[in-house]
Amino acid sequence: MTPDELLAVYDAEVRRTFPDRLPTGWTAEQDGPLTRCTISTPRGGMAMLTRDASNLTDDELVALVERTFAVYGERGLGFEWKTFDHDRPDLIPLLVERGARAEPHEALVMGDATTLAAEPTLPAGLTMTRVTDRADLERIAELMSEVWAEDRSWLADDLEARLASPEPIDIFAVKDGDRVVSAAWLVPLQGTRVAGLWGGSTLAAYRGRGIYRALVAQRARIALDRGYSIVQVDASDDSRPILQRLGLHIVGGTTPYVVSPPST
């Protein structure tokens, strides 16, 4: 499939069906083309255009943005508005004018799972395990906190809830002895052809050794076994070149715009 065809799949199958696939503990309300969620992470809220907004007038778009800021403000919540490079261009200035700040841009990467699926190969001395127990989930949260230099202790609860959800995920950790040095998870998006390759973080001292590539291969194999023919990644600048070398395509990009909770 071409990048344009893959992006069309993303919009039709992933974005449009997002409200029907919420993780455990999330609630959502629809406001025209926008889905507004209350979520079980420290940000408390997430908003995203899940349908085409091109038919909104300028005034209607402004009103939608203002309602969203008001809703989260009244609830005392911060939130993330997940934007995409192919959203209408007048959205971003409206968010920035109201105090939203951009977090790092990520490439929207997609492709055929068969190009990635292979027997994973790890450096000597490292092991890959499927994670289900709480102790390893907490180790993964510690890993993510170290890699991203912020407190992600909440991730252990989030992953545990996802393991018990109707749309279960597969979590993998690469260990050096008992230490988790890399972790990633596969999120099959039920009702679509797409499975998400999420997580994908490795301690700096262990990068450049094929660990991320091994985690990609393992998750792609499982995706195919479960009938998901397309994989999707929100890729950082570190992982994007690896995925391109493996045969995936950059089809667009995504940037979260974050709003802090109202001061008390």
RAZI-V828866 format. One record per residue. N is the residue number from 1. RES is the residue in one small letter. SS is DSSP state (H for helix, E for strand, L for the rest). PSI is psi as a letter, one per 40 degrees, with the letter a starting at -180 (NA if undefined). OMEGA is omega in degrees with one decimal (* if undefined). Layout:
BEGIN
n=N res=RES ss=SS psi=PSI omega=OMEGA
n=N res=RES ss=SS psi=PSI omega=OMEGA
END
This chain:
BEGIN
n=1 res=m ss=L psi=i omega=179.0
n=2 res=t ss=L psi=i omega=175.7
n=3 res=p ss=H psi=d omega=178.7
n=4 res=d ss=H psi=d omega=178.3
n=5 res=e ss=H psi=d omega=179.0
n=6 res=l ss=H psi=d omega=178.1
n=7 res=l ss=H psi=d omega=177.3
n=8 res=a ss=H psi=d omega=175.1
n=9 res=v ss=H psi=d omega=-179.6
n=10 res=y ss=H psi=d omega=-177.9
n=11 res=d ss=H psi=d omega=-174.7
n=12 res=a ss=H psi=d omega=-172.0
n=13 res=e ss=H psi=d omega=-175.6
n=14 res=v ss=H psi=d omega=-178.1
n=15 res=r ss=H psi=d omega=-174.1
n=16 res=r ss=L psi=d omega=-177.2
n=17 res=t ss=L psi=e omega=-177.5
n=18 res=f ss=H psi=d omega=-178.5
n=19 res=p ss=H psi=d omega=-179.2
n=20 res=d ss=H psi=e omega=-174.4
n=21 res=r ss=H psi=f omega=-174.9
n=22 res=l ss=L psi=i omega=174.4
n=23 res=p ss=L psi=i omega=175.8
n=24 res=t ss=L psi=h omega=179.2
n=25 res=g ss=L psi=e omega=177.7
n=26 res=w ss=L psi=i omega=171.8
n=27 res=t ss=E psi=i omega=-175.5
n=28 res=a ss=E psi=i omega=172.2
n=29 res=e ss=E psi=i omega=-179.2
n=30 res=q ss=E psi=h omega=177.2
n=31 res=d ss=E psi=g omega=-174.6
n=32 res=g ss=L psi=b omega=-178.0
n=33 res=p ss=L psi=e omega=-174.4
n=34 res=l ss=E psi=h omega=169.9
n=35 res=t ss=E psi=h omega=177.2
n=36 res=r ss=E psi=h omega=-176.7
n=37 res=c ss=E psi=i omega=161.7
n=38 res=t ss=E psi=h omega=-167.8
n=39 res=i ss=L psi=i omega=-175.9
n=40 res=s ss=L psi=f omega=173.5
n=41 res=t ss=L psi=i omega=-176.1
n=42 res=p ss=L psi=d omega=-179.1
n=43 res=r ss=L psi=d omega=174.1
n=44 res=g ss=L psi=d omega=-178.3
n=45 res=g ss=E psi=i omega=174.7
n=46 res=m ss=E psi=h omega=178.5
n=47 res=a ss=E psi=i omega=-179.2
n=48 res=m ss=E psi=h omega=171.3
n=49 res=l ss=E psi=h omega=-179.5
n=50 res=t ss=L psi=e omega=175.6
n=51 res=r ss=L psi=i omega=-178.1
n=52 res=d ss=L psi=h omega=-179.7
n=53 res=a ss=L psi=e omega=-174.4
n=54 res=s ss=L psi=e omega=-178.1
n=55 res=n ss=L psi=e omega=176.9
n=56 res=l ss=L psi=i omega=171.6
n=57 res=t ss=L psi=i omega=178.0
n=58 res=d ss=H psi=d omega=-179.3
n=59 res=d ss=H psi=d omega=179.2
n=60 res=e ss=H psi=d omega=177.4
n=61 res=l ss=H psi=d omega=177.4
n=62 res=v ss=H psi=d omega=-178.9
n=63 res=a ss=H psi=d omega=178.5
n=64 res=l ss=H psi=d omega=178.6
n=65 res=v ss=H psi=d omega=-178.5
n=66 res=e ss=H psi=d omega=177.8
n=67 res=r ss=H psi=d omega=-176.7
n=68 res=t ss=H psi=d omega=176.2
n=69 res=f ss=H psi=d omega=-179.1
n=70 res=a ss=H psi=d omega=-178.5
n=71 res=v ss=H psi=d omega=-179.1
n=72 res=y ss=H psi=d omega=177.6
n=73 res=g ss=H psi=d omega=178.7
n=74 res=e ss=H psi=d omega=179.3
n=75 res=r ss=L psi=e omega=179.6
n=76 res=g ss=L psi=f omega=-174.6
n=77 res=l ss=L psi=i omega=161.7
n=78 res=g ss=L psi=i omega=179.0
n=79 res=f ss=E psi=i omega=174.7
n=80 res=e ss=E psi=h omega=171.6
n=81 res=w ss=E psi=h omega=-178.3
n=82 res=k ss=E psi=h omega=-179.2
n=83 res=t ss=E psi=i omega=179.5
n=84 res=f ss=E psi=i omega=-178.1
n=85 res=d ss=L psi=d omega=-177.5
n=86 res=h ss=L psi=e omega=167.4
n=87 res=d ss=L psi=i omega=178.7
n=88 res=r ss=L psi=h omega=-169.1
n=89 res=p ss=L psi=e omega=-178.4
n=90 res=d ss=H psi=e omega=178.4
n=91 res=l ss=H psi=d omega=-172.4
n=92 res=i ss=H psi=d omega=179.6
n=93 res=p ss=H psi=d omega=179.3
n=94 res=l ss=H psi=d omega=178.3
n=95 res=l ss=H psi=d omega=-177.7
n=96 res=v ss=H psi=d omega=179.6
n=97 res=e ss=H psi=d omega=-177.1
n=98 res=r ss=L psi=e omega=171.7
n=99 res=g ss=L psi=e omega=177.9
n=100 res=a ss=L psi=i omega=179.4
n=101 res=r ss=E psi=h omega=-177.3
n=102 res=a ss=E psi=h omega=168.5
n=103 res=e ss=L psi=i omega=-174.2
n=104 res=p ss=L psi=h omega=176.0
n=105 res=h ss=L psi=i omega=175.4
n=106 res=e ss=E psi=i omega=176.1
n=107 res=a ss=E psi=h omega=173.2
n=108 res=l ss=E psi=h omega=-172.1
n=109 res=v ss=E psi=h omega=-178.4
n=110 res=m ss=E psi=i omega=175.5
n=111 res=g ss=E psi=a omega=-177.6
n=112 res=d ss=E psi=h omega=-179.6
n=113 res=a ss=H psi=d omega=-177.3
n=114 res=t ss=H psi=d omega=179.0
n=115 res=t ss=H psi=e omega=-176.0
n=116 res=l ss=L psi=d omega=-171.5
n=117 res=a ss=L psi=h omega=180.0
n=118 res=a ss=L psi=i omega=174.1
n=119 res=e ss=L psi=h omega=-177.0
n=120 res=p ss=L psi=h omega=178.9
n=121 res=t ss=L psi=h omega=-178.4
n=122 res=l ss=L psi=i omega=173.2
n=123 res=p ss=L psi=i omega=179.5
n=124 res=a ss=L psi=h omega=176.5
n=125 res=g ss=L psi=e omega=179.3
n=126 res=l ss=E psi=i omega=179.7
n=127 res=t ss=E psi=i omega=175.6
n=128 res=m ss=E psi=h omega=179.8
n=129 res=t ss=E psi=i omega=171.4
n=130 res=r ss=E psi=h omega=-172.3
n=131 res=v ss=E psi=h omega=173.5
n=132 res=t ss=L psi=e omega=-173.6
n=133 res=d ss=L psi=i omega=-174.6
n=134 res=r ss=H psi=d omega=-176.8
n=135 res=a ss=H psi=d omega=179.8
n=136 res=d ss=H psi=d omega=175.4
n=137 res=l ss=H psi=d omega=177.9
n=138 res=e ss=H psi=d omega=175.9
n=139 res=r ss=H psi=d omega=177.3
n=140 res=i ss=H psi=d omega=177.9
n=141 res=a ss=H psi=d omega=177.3
n=142 res=e ss=H psi=d omega=176.9
n=143 res=l ss=H psi=d omega=-177.8
n=144 res=m ss=H psi=d omega=177.6
n=145 res=s ss=H psi=d omega=179.9
n=146 res=e ss=H psi=d omega=-177.1
n=147 res=v ss=H psi=d omega=-173.3
n=148 res=w ss=H psi=e omega=174.7
n=149 res=a ss=L psi=f omega=174.9
n=150 res=e ss=L psi=i omega=-177.6
n=151 res=d ss=L psi=h omega=175.2
n=152 res=r ss=L psi=f omega=178.5
n=153 res=s ss=L psi=d omega=178.3
n=154 res=w ss=L psi=e omega=-174.5
n=155 res=l ss=H psi=d omega=179.3
n=156 res=a ss=H psi=d omega=178.0
n=157 res=d ss=H psi=d omega=-178.2
n=158 res=d ss=H psi=d omega=-179.5
n=159 res=l ss=H psi=d omega=178.4
n=160 res=e ss=H psi=d omega=177.7
n=161 res=a ss=H psi=d omega=179.5
n=162 res=r ss=H psi=d omega=177.6
n=163 res=l ss=H psi=d omega=-177.9
n=164 res=a ss=L psi=e omega=-174.7
n=165 res=s ss=L psi=i omega=176.9
n=166 res=p ss=L psi=e omega=178.5
n=167 res=e ss=L psi=g omega=-171.6
n=168 res=p ss=L psi=i omega=179.3
n=169 res=i ss=L psi=i omega=175.4
n=170 res=d ss=E psi=h omega=-175.8
n=171 res=i ss=E psi=h omega=179.8
n=172 res=f ss=E psi=i omega=175.9
n=173 res=a ss=E psi=i omega=171.2
n=174 res=v ss=E psi=h omega=-173.4
n=175 res=k ss=E psi=i omega=167.3
n=176 res=d ss=E psi=g omega=-168.3
n=177 res=g ss=L psi=b omega=177.7
n=178 res=d ss=L psi=e omega=-175.5
n=179 res=r ss=E psi=h omega=174.3
n=180 res=v ss=E psi=h omega=-177.7
n=181 res=v ss=E psi=e omega=177.4
n=182 res=s ss=E psi=i omega=-179.9
n=183 res=a ss=E psi=i omega=179.6
n=184 res=a ss=E psi=i omega=179.2
n=185 res=w ss=E psi=i omega=177.4
n=186 res=l ss=E psi=h omega=-179.7
n=187 res=v ss=E psi=g omega=176.4
n=188 res=p ss=E psi=h omega=-178.4
n=189 res=l ss=L psi=g omega=-171.9
n=190 res=q ss=L psi=i omega=-177.6
n=191 res=g ss=L psi=e omega=178.5
n=192 res=t ss=L psi=i omega=172.5
n=193 res=r ss=L psi=e omega=-165.4
n=194 res=v ss=E psi=h omega=170.4
n=195 res=a ss=E psi=h omega=-179.4
n=196 res=g ss=E psi=h omega=172.1
n=197 res=l ss=E psi=h omega=-171.2
n=198 res=w ss=E psi=i omega=-178.2
n=199 res=g ss=E psi=b omega=171.9
n=200 res=g ss=E psi=f omega=-179.3
n=201 res=s ss=E psi=i omega=-175.4
n=202 res=t ss=E psi=h omega=175.8
n=203 res=l ss=L psi=i omega=-174.4
n=204 res=a ss=H psi=d omega=-176.2
n=205 res=a ss=H psi=e omega=-175.9
n=206 res=y ss=H psi=e omega=-178.7
n=207 res=r ss=L psi=i omega=178.6
n=208 res=g ss=L psi=e omega=-176.8
n=209 res=r ss=L psi=e omega=176.3
n=210 res=g ss=L psi=e omega=-177.5
n=211 res=i ss=H psi=d omega=179.8
n=212 res=y ss=H psi=d omega=179.5
n=213 res=r ss=H psi=d omega=178.7
n=214 res=a ss=H psi=d omega=178.2
n=215 res=l ss=H psi=d omega=175.9
n=216 res=v ss=H psi=d omega=-178.5
n=217 res=a ss=H psi=d omega=-178.8
n=218 res=q ss=H psi=d omega=-178.0
n=219 res=r ss=H psi=d omega=178.0
n=220 res=a ss=H psi=d omega=177.7
n=221 res=r ss=H psi=d omega=-178.5
n=222 res=i ss=H psi=d omega=177.9
n=223 res=a ss=H psi=d omega=179.2
n=224 res=l ss=H psi=d omega=179.3
n=225 res=d ss=H psi=d omega=-177.3
n=226 res=r ss=L psi=e omega=174.3
n=227 res=g ss=L psi=e omega=178.3
n=228 res=y ss=L psi=h omega=-171.6
n=229 res=s ss=L psi=e omega=-177.3
n=230 res=i ss=E psi=h omega=174.7
n=231 res=v ss=E psi=i omega=-177.0
n=232 res=q ss=E psi=h omega=-179.5
n=233 res=v ss=E psi=h omega=163.1
n=234 res=d ss=E psi=h omega=-165.0
n=235 res=a ss=E psi=h omega=172.9
n=236 res=s ss=L psi=i omega=177.9
n=237 res=d ss=H psi=d omega=177.6
n=238 res=d ss=H psi=d omega=-174.2
n=239 res=s ss=H psi=d omega=-176.6
n=240 res=r ss=H psi=d omega=-178.7
n=241 res=p ss=H psi=d omega=178.3
n=242 res=i ss=H psi=d omega=-178.6
n=243 res=l ss=H psi=d omega=176.3
n=244 res=q ss=H psi=d omega=178.1
n=245 res=r ss=H psi=d omega=179.2
n=246 res=l ss=L psi=e omega=173.3
n=247 res=g ss=L psi=e omega=177.1
n=248 res=l ss=L psi=i omega=-173.7
n=249 res=h ss=E psi=i omega=167.7
n=250 res=i ss=E psi=h omega=-177.6
n=251 res=v ss=E psi=e omega=-179.2
n=252 res=g ss=E psi=a omega=-179.6
n=253 res=g ss=E psi=i omega=-178.8
n=254 res=t ss=E psi=i omega=178.0
n=255 res=t ss=E psi=h omega=172.8
n=256 res=p ss=E psi=h omega=172.1
n=257 res=y ss=E psi=h omega=-168.5
n=258 res=v ss=E psi=h omega=178.5
n=259 res=v ss=E psi=h omega=179.3
n=260 res=s ss=L psi=i omega=175.9
n=261 res=p ss=L psi=i omega=-179.8
n=262 res=p ss=L psi=i omega=179.7
n=263 res=s ss=L psi=i omega=-177.6
n=264 res=t ss=L psi=NA omega=*
END
